[in-house]
Amino acid sequence: MLQPYHRPANSQECNGAMRSVRDALDLLGGKWKLPIIVGLIDGPKRFKQLQRDVTGITAKMLSKELKELEVNGLLTRHVEAETVPVAVTYTMAPYGENLFPVIDALRMWGQLHRAHIMHPSTAADEPDSVLRLTKEHPDKAAEVKKAG
């Protein structure tokens, strides 16, 4: 379950929070990085399998994004030179696995948002808004997980 958001107490805390969010968005922003990471959640994959899983990405773009994710320590690249052709496998690094709860929170919020947009009258009837996924709304969290 999501924890309540900690609101910064002063402008210094607020600036620090914004800086941290910007750092995360600088690394994870764009069209392809999160889908690539989601593609690796189940385990190691070879380049072509990732390209098939991440619909619409070109080989050149996938290669660029994988290099960037590797440089930032989010995934590891394993080269098996003894095979013909050479097999390259990508795996989430332990540091990159720290993103799994963030991705899960984004997935849950995306499902809530979709429900909010597709069924606005139901969302408007909720006193605390359908978009609040807190301890007070475990039934909403269960609905979102079922819809997942």
C-alpha positions in Angstrom: 0.0 0.0 0.0 1.2 3.5 -0.7 2.4 5.6 2.1 1.0 9.1 2.6 3.0 11.8 0.9 5.5 13.6 3.1 4.9 17.3 2.4 8.1 19.4 2.6 8.0 21.6 5.7 9.9 24.5 4.2 11.3 25.9 0.9 14.7 24.2 1.4 13.0 20.8 1.7 10.7 21.6 -1.2 13.8 22.5 -3.4 15.5 19.3 -2.3 12.3 17.3 -3.2 12.1 19.0 -6.6 15.8 18.3 -7.3 15.3 14.6 -6.5 12.2 14.3 -8.7 14.0 16.1 -11.6 17.0 13.7 -11.2 14.7 10.7 -11.4 12.8 12.2 -14.4 16.0 13.1 -16.2 17.1 9.4 -16.0 13.7 7.7 -16.5 11.9 10.3 -18.6 11.1 9.8 -22.3 9.2 7.3 -24.2 11.3 4.2 -23.9 13.2 3.8 -20.6 10.3 2.6 -18.4 8.9 0.2 -21.0 12.4 -1.3 -21.3 12.7 -1.7 -17.5 9.2 -3.2 -17.3 10.3 -5.6 -20.1 13.2 -6.8 -17.8 11.1 -7.2 -14.6 10.5 -10.9 -15.4 14.2 -11.6 -15.8 17.0 -11.5 -18.3 16.3 -11.0 -22.0 18.3 -10.8 -25.2 18.3 -7.7 -27.3 15.8 -9.0 -30.0 13.4 -10.3 -27.3 13.4 -6.8 -25.7 12.9 -5.2 -29.0 9.8 -7.4 -29.6 8.5 -6.7 -26.1 8.9 -2.9 -26.4 6.5 -2.4 -29.3 7.6 0.3 -31.7 11.2 0.8 -30.6 13.9 0.7 -33.2 17.1 -1.3 -32.8 19.1 1.9 -32.8 17.0 3.6 -30.1 16.9 0.4 -28.0 20.7 0.2 -28.1 21.0 3.8 -27.1 18.6 3.5 -24.2 20.1 0.2 -22.9 23.6 1.9 -22.9 22.2 4.8 -20.9 20.5 2.5 -18.4 23.7 0.5 -18.0 25.9 3.6 -17.5 23.5 4.6 -14.7 23.7 1.2 -13.0 20.1 0.2 -13.6 20.9 -2.9 -15.7 23.7 -5.1 -16.6 24.8 -6.4 -19.9 26.2 -10.0 -20.2 28.1 -11.0 -23.3 28.5 -14.7 -24.0 31.4 -14.6 -26.5 31.6 -18.4 -26.8 28.3 -18.7 -28.6 27.9 -18.0 -32.3 26.5 -15.5 -32.9 27.6 -13.7 -29.7 24.7 -13.6 -27.3 24.1 -10.4 -25.3 21.7 -10.6 -22.4 20.3 -7.7 -20.3 19.3 -8.0 -16.7 18.1 -5.6 -14.0 20.9 -4.7 -11.7 20.2 -4.8 -7.9 20.3 -1.0 -7.9 17.7 -0.9 -10.8 15.4 -3.3 -8.8 14.8 -0.4 -6.4 12.6 1.0 -9.2 10.1 -1.9 -8.9 7.9 -0.3 -6.2 8.0 3.0 -8.1 6.8 1.3 -11.3 4.2 -0.6 -9.3 2.9 2.7 -7.9 2.8 4.3 -11.4 0.9 1.3 -12.7 -1.6 1.5 -9.9 -2.0 5.3 -10.4 -2.4 4.8 -14.1 -5.2 2.3 -13.6 -6.9 4.7 -11.2 -6.5 7.6 -13.6 -7.9 5.5 -16.5 -10.9 4.7 -14.3 -11.3 8.3 -13.4 -11.2 9.5 -17.0 -13.4 6.7 -18.4 -16.0 6.9 -15.5 -15.9 10.5 -14.3 -19.4 10.4 -12.7 -18.3 7.6 -10.4 -15.1 9.4 -9.5 -17.0 12.7 -8.8 -19.2 10.8 -6.3 -16.3 9.8 -4.2 -15.7 12.2 -1.4 -11.9 11.7 -1.2 -11.5 11.2 -5.0 -10.8 7.9 -6.7 -7.3 9.0 -7.2 -6.4 8.6 -3.5 -5.0 5.2 -2.8 -4.4 5.2 0.9 -5.1 3.1 3.9 -8.6 4.6 4.0 -9.5 3.1 0.6 -8.3 -0.5 0.6 -11.4 -1.4 -1.5 -10.1 0.9 -4.3 -6.7 -0.7 -4.2 -8.3 -4.1 -4.5 -10.3 -3.0 -7.5 -7.3 -1.6 -9.2 -5.3 -4.8 -8.6 -8.1 -6.9 -10.0 -8.4 -4.6 -13.1 -4.6 -4.8 -13.5 
